[in-house]
Amino acid sequence: MEKLVLSETKDSPSVLLDPKTNIFSIAGVCHPENVTKFYEPIIDWIEKYKAEVKVTKNSKPIELSLFFKYINSASYKYLLTFLQLIEGFTTIGMPVNVIWYYEPDDVDMHEAGVEIFDFSGVKLPYVCKVKAD
């Protein structure tokens, strides 16, 4: 399976989903004009990769890095869907580790990270960290 790479724009984050290394990252501003159009290929890729993992029995942990400078409410809903799909890998024997990065003075993004994991029902191990330069 090929990796998925989306370049950052002024309205959407960069995305890297690499099945060889199991390094996944989303970083940048997230308020795309068409949220569905942006997230659809990401969701599709995750679903296909999960089906592949079921067959190959890959158990290398997924290392997911999230760093949003801004995320609007529509994108937040899709991010939750994305995280629920990522959580599904744990049910097939693939560990997942998440780091939610935020700027040192960005209390809102720190709280968003805590909320999405602590109050959404998504049960993934995560760490909130200040993004180093």
C-alpha positions in Angstrom: 0.0 0.0 0.0 1.3 3.4 -0.9 1.7 6.2 1.6 -0.7 9.1 1.6 0.9 12.5 1.4 -1.0 15.8 1.3 0.8 19.1 1.2 -0.1 21.9 3.6 -2.0 24.8 2.2 -3.2 28.1 3.9 -6.5 26.3 4.8 -5.5 22.7 5.3 -2.8 20.8 7.1 -0.1 18.5 5.8 -0.9 14.8 6.1 1.5 11.9 6.1 0.2 8.3 6.5 3.1 5.9 5.9 2.3 2.2 6.1 6.0 1.1 5.9 7.0 3.1 9.0 3.6 3.4 10.6 4.4 7.1 11.1 1.2 9.1 10.7 1.1 12.9 11.1 -1.3 15.8 10.5 0.0 19.3 11.0 -1.0 22.9 10.3 -4.1 25.0 10.1 -7.3 23.0 9.5 -10.3 24.8 8.1 -10.5 23.5 4.5 -13.2 25.0 2.3 -14.7 21.6 1.8 -14.1 19.5 4.9 -15.6 16.3 3.4 -13.5 16.6 0.3 -10.3 17.0 2.5 -11.0 14.2 4.9 -12.6 11.6 2.6 -9.3 10.3 1.1 -7.8 10.2 4.6 -10.7 8.2 6.0 -10.7 5.9 2.9 -6.9 5.3 3.2 -7.3 4.4 6.9 -10.1 1.9 6.2 -8.1 0.2 3.4 -5.0 0.1 5.6 -6.9 -1.5 8.4 -8.2 -4.2 6.0 -4.6 -4.8 4.9 -3.3 -5.0 8.5 -6.0 -7.7 9.2 -4.5 -9.8 6.5 -0.8 -9.2 7.0 -1.0 -9.3 10.8 1.3 -6.3 11.1 1.7 -5.4 14.7 4.2 -2.5 14.4 2.8 0.4 16.5 1.3 3.4 14.8 3.0 6.6 15.9 0.5 9.4 15.3 1.6 13.0 15.6 -1.0 15.8 15.6 -0.2 19.5 15.6 -2.9 22.0 14.8 -2.4 25.7 14.7 -6.1 26.0 14.4 -9.0 23.5 13.8 -12.6 24.5 13.0 -15.6 22.7 14.4 -16.4 20.9 11.1 -12.8 19.6 10.9 -12.9 18.6 14.6 -15.8 16.3 13.9 -13.8 14.6 11.1 -10.8 14.4 13.3 -12.8 12.5 15.9 -14.0 10.1 13.1 -10.3 9.7 12.1 -9.3 9.0 15.7 -12.1 6.4 16.1 -10.8 4.6 13.0 -7.2 4.8 14.3 -8.5 3.4 17.6 -9.9 0.4 15.7 -6.3 -0.7 15.0 -5.9 -1.6 18.6 -8.7 -4.2 18.3 -6.7 -6.1 15.7 -3.4 -6.1 17.7 -1.7 -3.0 16.5 -0.7 -0.6 19.3 -1.2 3.2 18.7 0.7 6.0 20.4 -0.5 9.6 19.9 1.3 12.9 20.5 -0.8 16.0 20.4 1.5 18.9 19.9 0.6 22.6 20.6 2.4 25.9 20.7 3.8 27.0 24.1 1.2 29.7 24.6 -1.7 28.1 22.9 -4.0 27.1 25.8 -6.9 26.5 23.4 -5.1 23.8 21.4 -3.8 22.1 24.5 -7.4 21.9 25.9 -8.6 20.7 22.5 -6.2 17.8 22.7 -7.2 16.9 26.2 -10.9 17.1 25.4 -10.8 15.0 22.2 -9.2 12.1 24.2 -10.7 12.5 27.6 -14.3 13.4 26.7 -14.9 11.8 23.3 -14.8 8.2 24.2 -11.6 7.6 22.1 -9.4 5.3 24.2 -5.9 5.8 22.9 -2.8 6.5 24.9 -1.8 10.1 24.2 0.6 12.8 25.4 0.1 16.5 25.0 3.5 18.2 24.4 4.7 21.7 23.6 6.0 21.8 20.0 9.7 22.5 20.0 11.0 24.8 17.3 
